[in-house]
Amino acid sequence: MSDITLYSFTLSGNSHKIRHFLSILGLDYESKLLDVHQKEHKSTEFMALNPLGQVPVLIDNDVVICDSNAILVYLAEQYDKTGRWYPTGAKLRAEIQKFLSMSAGEVLNGPNLYRGIKHIGKPGDLESTYDRTINFFTYLNNFLSDKRYLAAEEPTIADIALYTYPKLAVKAGVSLSDFPFISAWFERIESGKYFVAEPEK
């Protein structure tokens, strides 16, 4: 029996990843949406949970986990009894970790930032961020040309971690016309029974 609370922002892609995975795992949780405009993520109460003042933060009984990738790993280890979402084996876990790192690197500085500048008003150079996004999309499309999922024959937390911000970049204006394998990968993920749609912007 879980007693889970998720602190998040409505438009946070990293928060969406956790909502999506919680749905897949069939876990009930209390959702606490923070108001970024009121700086609730910088409140004394929230900073006691995460001194970086960032979402998502997941609390499971007395366990507090910050960072979306860390939360995905925790949830998979703690609640996925099938072992499907974070399978064992050094080579496979290294492959999953590669994509978790990409989500915090290339995706953060490409698709995530492009969407942030275009739709949320974050500061930055839209043109150079667009170029980084296209470079990443080119890599990802080539990688998926002979694969259904990123790290295994079935989806893993690598797919959950990487899906959201590229999809949000498409909603922000990046065309998929040159990236058919990414488009097909999106469709496979979105066809999942417990898929949770990403934020509108």
C-alpha positions as a printed Julia matrix, in Angstrom:
201×3 Matrix{Float64}:
  0.0    0.0     0.0
  1.51   3.31   -1.07
  1.04   6.72    0.47
  2.39   8.9    -2.31
  2.33  12.67   -2.75
  3.54  14.4    -5.9
  4.5   18.07   -5.92
  4.46  19.48   -9.43
  3.66  22.32  -11.84
  0.83  22.01  -14.36
  3.08  22.83  -17.34
  6.17  20.98  -16.13
  7.27  18.31  -18.58
  9.34  16.63  -15.89
  6.23  16.45  -13.71
  4.28  14.95  -16.6
  6.77  12.08  -16.82
  5.95  11.12  -13.24
  2.18  11.46  -13.63
  2.45   9.25  -16.73
  4.48   6.57  -14.95
  2.28   6.62  -11.84
 -0.68   5.95  -14.14
  1.13   3.08  -15.84
  1.93   1.53  -12.47
 -1.65   2.02  -11.29
 -0.58   3.92   -8.19
 -2.91   6.29   -6.36
 -1.33   9.51   -5.2
 -2.13  12.95   -3.85
 -1.35  15.71   -6.33
 -0.08  19.01   -4.95
  0.14  21.57   -7.74
  2.38  24.51   -6.92
  1.68  28.0    -8.28
  4.88  29.12   -9.99
  3.59  32.69  -10.29
  3.19  32.84   -6.52
  6.63  31.26   -6.15
  5.26  28.42   -4.04
  8.25  26.33   -5.14
 10.44  28.79   -3.24
  8.41  28.64   -0.04
 10.02  27.57    3.21
  7.82  24.45    3.28
  8.76  23.29   -0.2
 12.45  24.23    0.07
 12.62  21.94    3.1
 11.75  19.1     0.7
 13.99  20.24   -2.15
 16.46  23.04   -1.4
 16.86  23.56   -5.16
 13.24  24.68   -5.35
 12.48  22.43   -8.32
  9.68  20.05   -9.2
  8.81  17.26   -9.31
  9.21  16.01   -5.77
  7.7   12.69   -4.76
  7.07  11.63   -1.18
  6.37   7.97   -0.5
  5.63   7.58    3.21
  8.9    8.84    4.74
 10.95   8.71    1.51
 11.51  12.0    -0.33
 12.79  11.82   -3.92
 13.75  14.84   -6.03
 14.57  14.85   -9.78
 12.31  13.21  -12.35
 14.83  10.58  -13.42
 15.54   9.57   -9.83
 11.79   9.31   -9.22
 11.33   7.08  -12.28
 14.07   4.74  -11.05
 12.63   4.68   -7.54
  9.09   3.94   -8.68
 10.24   1.2   -11.04
 12.36  -0.47   -8.39
  9.77  -0.11   -5.64
  6.5   -0.84   -7.46
  7.06  -2.55  -10.82
  6.86  -6.18   -9.8
  7.22  -7.31  -13.44
 10.69  -5.77  -13.78
  9.68  -4.58  -17.23
 10.23  -0.86  -16.83
 13.74  -0.98  -15.34
 15.0   -4.44  -16.26
 18.18  -5.85  -14.76
 21.45  -6.5   -16.55
 24.47  -4.24  -16.74
 24.29  -3.6   -20.49
 20.56  -2.89  -20.53
 20.69  -0.62  -17.5
 23.62   1.26  -19.02
 21.53   1.8   -22.16
 18.62   3.09  -20.08
 20.96   5.38  -18.14
 22.26   6.79  -21.42
 18.78   8.03  -22.27
 18.08   9.27  -18.77
 21.26  11.35  -19.09
 20.15  12.62  -22.5
 16.86  13.76  -21.01
 18.84  15.91  -18.55
 21.36  17.04  -21.19
 20.58  17.22  -24.89
 16.81  17.26  -24.34
 17.01  19.85  -21.57
 19.08  22.2   -23.7
 17.26  21.47  -26.97
 13.55  20.52  -27.06
 12.84  21.59  -23.48
 14.41  25.03  -23.84
 12.92  25.55  -27.31
  9.43  24.93  -25.96
 10.2   27.11  -22.91
 11.29  30.08  -25.02
  8.48  29.68  -27.56
  5.53  28.99  -25.26
  6.43  29.9   -21.69
  8.54  33.01  -22.16
 11.85  31.71  -20.86
 14.9   33.74  -21.87
 17.22  32.34  -24.52
 18.21  32.29  -28.17
 15.35  30.63  -30.05
 17.33  30.06  -33.24
 20.27  28.27  -31.64
 17.92  26.27  -29.42
 15.95  25.24  -32.5
 19.19  24.07  -34.14
 20.04  21.96  -31.07
 16.55  20.52  -31.15
 16.84  19.53  -34.81
 20.26  17.98  -34.17
 18.77  15.88  -31.38
 15.73  14.93  -33.45
 18.04  13.81  -36.24
 19.96  11.59  -33.85
 16.79  10.18  -32.28
 15.1    9.53  -35.63
 18.16   7.65  -36.91
 18.38   5.66  -33.69
 14.72   4.64  -33.92
 14.92   3.67  -37.61
 15.22  -0.02  -36.73
 13.81  -0.01  -33.17
 10.38   0.21  -31.63
 11.61   1.53  -28.29
 14.78   3.11  -26.97
 16.44   0.47  -24.81
 14.55  -2.8   -25.17
 11.87  -4.59  -27.18
  9.27  -3.16  -24.8
  9.08   0.36  -23.39
 11.16   1.16  -20.31
 11.61   4.22  -18.14
 13.99   5.45  -20.87
 10.98   5.99  -23.12
  9.0    7.68  -20.35
 11.92   9.99  -19.56
 12.54  11.01  -23.16
  9.02  11.31  -24.57
  7.6   14.47  -23.03
  9.86  17.36  -24.06
 10.35  16.3   -27.69
  6.54  16.04  -27.95
  6.16  19.48  -26.38
  8.72  20.86  -28.85
  6.51  19.56  -31.68
  3.54  21.33  -30.11
  5.7   24.46  -30.01
  6.31  24.29  -33.76
  8.98  21.71  -34.63
  7.8   19.72  -37.65
  7.99  15.93  -37.69
  7.91  15.76  -41.49
 11.57  14.76  -41.64
 11.37  12.49  -38.59
  8.95   9.63  -39.34
 10.51   7.23  -36.86
 10.05   9.68  -33.99
  6.45  10.15  -35.08
  5.87   6.37  -35.03
  7.54   6.13  -31.6
  5.24   8.85  -30.28
  2.24   6.89  -31.56
  3.39   3.71  -29.87
  3.79   5.45  -26.52
  0.48   7.3   -26.86
 -1.34   4.05  -27.62
 -0.46   2.7   -24.19
 -3.5    1.86  -22.07
 -2.48   4.15  -19.21
 -1.01   7.0   -21.26
 -1.38  10.45  -19.71
 -1.38  13.31  -22.2
  1.38  15.88  -21.92
  0.61  19.55  -21.06
 -1.13  21.58  -23.74
  1.84  23.91  -24.13
